[in-house]
């Protein structure tokens, strides 16, 4: 977590059902308001931007992420072109990434034993 203009900035990631839980949405929250959501893009690395209004002013959040490990993504967050945070964000529900493999192995086992 980081502080920006007296507000807590929090970055979190979670696998989403799109493409059978093989994509993650990285979300940026300012206090409890989501200001940016990547939506689970099918990219190994990428960027996403969003505009938001805070205390009467318009602002822009820019998020860049790198290649994921099993449980986390490296990311860089800028607000109004000012670096806010550069770290790794852990995927909250990372065990779901195993689901497609389990389904494939189960199907193979079933087909071999029918």
Backbone torsions as a table, in degrees:
resi	resn	phi	psi	omega
1	UNK	NA	148.6	-179.1
2	UNK	-136.3	159.1	176.4
3	UNK	-106.4	133.5	174.3
4	UNK	-136.9	120.7	-178.8
5	UNK	47.9	51.6	178.8
6	UNK	63.1	20.4	177.2
7	UNK	-123.7	147.0	179.4
8	UNK	-82.5	126.5	176.1
9	UNK	-102.2	126.6	-178.4
10	UNK	-130.3	133.8	177.3
11	UNK	-114.3	131.0	177.7
12	UNK	-139.0	157.1	-179.7
13	UNK	-133.5	145.5	177.7
14	UNK	-150.3	143.2	174.9
15	UNK	-70.3	144.1	178.4
16	UNK	-122.2	158.6	-174.0
17	UNK	-64.7	-16.9	-179.6
18	UNK	-55.4	134.8	-179.6
19	UNK	57.4	38.1	175.1
20	UNK	58.5	51.4	176.3
21	UNK	59.3	32.3	177.4
22	UNK	-105.7	5.2	175.4
23	UNK	-125.6	153.3	180.0
24	UNK	-122.4	146.1	171.2
25	UNK	-99.8	127.5	175.1
26	UNK	-102.4	123.0	-174.4
27	UNK	-118.0	140.7	178.7
28	UNK	-114.5	127.4	179.9
29	UNK	-115.6	138.9	172.8
30	UNK	-112.7	110.4	-164.3
31	UNK	55.9	-117.0	179.6
32	UNK	-107.9	9.9	-178.0
33	UNK	-99.7	126.4	177.0
34	UNK	-76.4	120.1	-178.9
35	UNK	-105.8	-14.5	179.6
36	UNK	-154.5	135.5	178.3
37	UNK	-139.9	123.4	-178.1
38	UNK	-75.6	-27.9	174.6
39	UNK	80.1	11.8	175.7
40	UNK	77.3	55.2	179.4
41	UNK	-73.9	145.3	179.9
42	UNK	-86.9	65.7	179.3
43	UNK	-133.5	143.2	177.1
44	UNK	-73.9	-41.4	174.2
45	UNK	-131.5	159.5	179.2
46	UNK	179.1	-175.1	178.2
47	UNK	-138.1	158.2	177.3
48	UNK	-151.8	141.0	179.7
49	UNK	-129.7	153.8	176.8
50	UNK	-153.6	146.1	174.7
51	UNK	-102.0	146.1	179.6
52	UNK	-147.3	160.8	179.1
53	UNK	-110.9	132.6	-179.9
54	UNK	-141.8	125.2	179.0
55	UNK	51.8	43.5	175.6
56	UNK	80.8	-2.1	-179.1
57	UNK	-116.9	147.9	177.4
58	UNK	-86.7	137.7	-178.8
59	UNK	-135.6	164.7	178.9
60	UNK	-129.7	130.3	175.6
61	UNK	-107.3	132.6	177.6
62	UNK	-123.6	125.5	-179.6
63	UNK	-120.4	131.7	174.1
64	UNK	-123.1	137.8	178.7
65	UNK	-129.0	155.3	-179.1
66	UNK	-110.7	-171.6	-177.9
67	UNK	-61.0	131.2	-177.3
68	UNK	-80.2	146.4	164.9
69	UNK	-91.3	-174.3	-178.5
70	UNK	-60.7	-36.1	-171.5
71	UNK	-119.0	0.3	-176.0
72	UNK	-157.8	164.2	176.3
73	UNK	-123.3	141.1	166.7
74	UNK	-80.3	145.4	179.0
75	UNK	-147.0	161.7	172.8
76	UNK	-132.9	131.0	-179.9
77	UNK	-121.3	129.5	174.0
78	UNK	-122.7	141.9	170.0
79	UNK	-123.1	125.5	-176.4
80	UNK	54.0	40.4	178.2
81	UNK	65.9	12.1	177.4
82	UNK	-102.5	126.8	178.1
83	UNK	-60.1	127.9	-179.5
84	UNK	-108.5	-43.8	-175.8
85	UNK	-156.3	141.9	173.0
86	UNK	-140.8	114.4	-173.7
87	UNK	-163.9	-157.6	172.9
88	UNK	-120.6	144.2	176.4
89	UNK	-116.4	127.4	-179.6
90	UNK	-79.1	138.7	177.0
91	UNK	-77.3	120.2	-173.2
92	UNK	-62.1	-44.1	-175.3
93	UNK	-112.0	43.6	-173.8
94	UNK	-56.2	-29.4	179.9
95	UNK	-61.1	-19.4	178.1
96	UNK	-64.4	-18.8	177.6
97	UNK	-64.0	-21.0	178.6
98	UNK	-78.7	-17.4	-175.6
99	UNK	-56.7	-48.8	178.8
100	UNK	-58.6	-37.9	179.2
101	UNK	-66.9	-42.5	178.8
102	UNK	-62.8	-42.9	178.7
103	UNK	-63.3	-43.3	179.4
104	UNK	-64.2	-45.7	179.0
105	UNK	-64.4	-38.3	177.2
106	UNK	-63.9	-40.6	178.3
107	UNK	-65.7	-43.2	178.2
108	UNK	-62.0	-46.1	178.6
109	UNK	-59.6	-43.9	179.9
110	UNK	-61.1	-46.5	-178.2
111	UNK	-65.8	-33.0	178.8
112	UNK	-75.6	-20.1	-176.7
113	UNK	-110.3	13.3	177.9
114	UNK	-90.8	NA	NA
